[in-house]
Amino acid sequence: MEYHAQRFLLARYMIEPMNPDKEDMTNPDTTTFPKVHLGKDGIMRVNYGHNPVLSTEGLLSVVERRLAITRTPTPVLVSMTGRPVVTPNQTSVMHEERYRSITTAVAYVTTEWYIQHLINIHLKVNKPPFPLFIFDTEEEAVPWLARFIYHEIP
């Protein structure tokens, strides 16, 4: 059975043309730099796309881009699909003061069982310093995140 699976994969990749826009998943050092923007609702959105490579370098770039957008603490909606590759020590950035100072809560949005499983393992092993929850849709996540939008008291 294993032999047939290998032949199928080999045939599949030899037939498909190379796509220069597609992330090269054979090289796990290729960091994914996600799209980052602040929504009108006050929620920072970070979209890693499909099959991202999650690295410390990528997460630090997200922090820098978030700081360039606003220094006000915001809730963050993170979305991704596929099968991400997580590099070692990537999650330690979430415990650094710079990240915590701009983050009030994090909602991961994905219907992928694999990603949900990775996040659940992370939550058990490395408790985040802010509320973090997993949702299937953005429509479910936004009302939960709205509770964590920073409002100045006059």
C-alpha positions in Angstrom: 0.0 0.0 0.0 2.8 2.4 0.9 4.4 1.8 -2.5 1.3 2.8 -4.3 0.8 5.9 -2.3 4.4 7.0 -3.1 3.9 6.3 -6.8 0.6 8.3 -6.8 2.3 11.3 -5.1 5.3 11.1 -7.4 3.0 11.0 -10.5 0.9 13.8 -9.1 3.9 16.2 -8.6 5.5 15.3 -11.9 2.4 16.0 -13.8 1.5 19.3 -12.1 3.3 22.3 -13.6 5.4 24.3 -11.2 3.6 27.4 -9.8 6.0 30.1 -8.7 3.3 31.8 -6.7 2.6 28.7 -4.6 4.5 28.3 -1.3 7.3 25.7 -1.5 6.3 23.3 1.2 9.4 21.1 0.5 11.5 23.9 2.2 10.3 24.4 5.8 12.6 27.4 6.1 10.3 29.4 3.8 8.5 31.7 6.3 4.9 32.7 5.6 4.4 36.5 6.1 0.7 36.9 6.6 -1.7 39.7 5.5 -2.3 42.0 8.5 -4.9 44.8 8.7 -7.1 46.5 11.3 -10.8 46.2 10.6 -13.3 49.0 11.1 -14.6 47.0 14.0 -11.3 47.5 16.0 -10.2 43.9 15.5 -6.7 43.2 14.0 -6.9 40.5 11.3 -4.0 38.2 10.5 -4.5 35.9 7.5 -1.8 33.2 7.0 -3.5 31.7 4.0 -3.2 28.0 3.1 -0.4 25.7 4.3 1.6 28.4 6.1 5.1 28.0 7.6 4.8 29.5 11.1 8.1 30.8 12.3 9.5 33.2 14.9 10.6 35.5 12.1 7.1 35.5 10.6 5.4 36.2 14.0 7.9 39.0 14.8 7.1 40.6 11.4 3.4 40.5 12.4 4.2 42.3 15.6 6.1 45.0 13.7 3.3 45.5 11.2 0.7 45.6 14.0 2.8 48.3 15.8 3.0 50.3 12.6 -0.8 50.2 12.3 -1.6 51.0 15.9 0.1 50.9 19.3 -3.3 50.5 21.0 -3.9 47.0 22.4 -6.4 45.1 20.1 -8.0 41.7 19.9 -6.6 39.6 17.0 -8.4 37.3 14.6 -6.0 34.8 13.1 -7.1 32.7 10.1 -5.4 29.9 8.2 -6.2 26.7 6.3 -4.4 23.5 5.3 -1.5 22.0 7.2 0.8 24.5 8.7 4.4 23.8 9.6 5.4 25.2 13.0 9.1 25.9 13.6 10.6 25.4 17.1 10.1 28.3 19.6 7.7 30.1 17.4 5.0 30.3 20.2 7.4 31.9 22.7 7.0 35.3 21.0 3.4 35.4 22.4 4.8 35.6 25.9 7.1 38.5 25.2 6.1 41.9 26.6 6.0 43.5 23.1 3.4 41.0 21.9 1.4 41.1 25.2 1.3 44.9 25.3 -0.6 45.0 21.9 -2.8 42.0 22.3 -6.0 41.8 24.4 -7.3 38.4 23.1 -6.8 36.0 20.2 -9.4 34.1 18.2 -8.2 31.4 15.7 -10.7 30.9 12.9 -10.4 27.6 11.0 -12.5 24.6 10.2 -9.4 22.4 9.8 -9.3 19.7 12.4 -5.5 19.5 12.1 -5.1 23.2 13.0 -7.6 23.1 15.8 -5.7 20.1 17.2 -2.3 21.9 17.1 -3.8 24.9 18.9 -5.4 22.7 21.6 -2.0 21.1 22.2 -0.4 24.5 22.4 -3.0 25.7 24.9 -2.4 22.6 27.1 1.4 22.9 27.0 2.0 26.6 26.8 -0.8 28.6 28.4 -1.1 32.0 26.6 -1.1 35.2 28.7 -4.4 36.4 27.3 -7.8 34.8 26.3 -7.5 32.6 23.3 -10.3 30.6 21.7 -10.9 28.6 18.4 -13.9 29.3 16.2 -15.1 27.7 13.0 -16.2 31.1 11.4 -15.4 34.7 11.6 -19.1 35.4 12.4 -18.7 33.4 15.6 -15.3 35.0 16.5 -16.1 38.7 16.1 -18.7 39.0 18.9 -16.4 37.2 21.3 -13.4 39.4 20.3 -15.5 42.6 20.5 -15.6 42.2 24.3 -11.8 42.7 24.3 -11.7 45.9 22.3 -9.8 48.6 24.2 -11.9 51.6 25.2 -10.4 54.6 26.9 -12.2 55.7 30.0 -12.8 59.5 29.9 
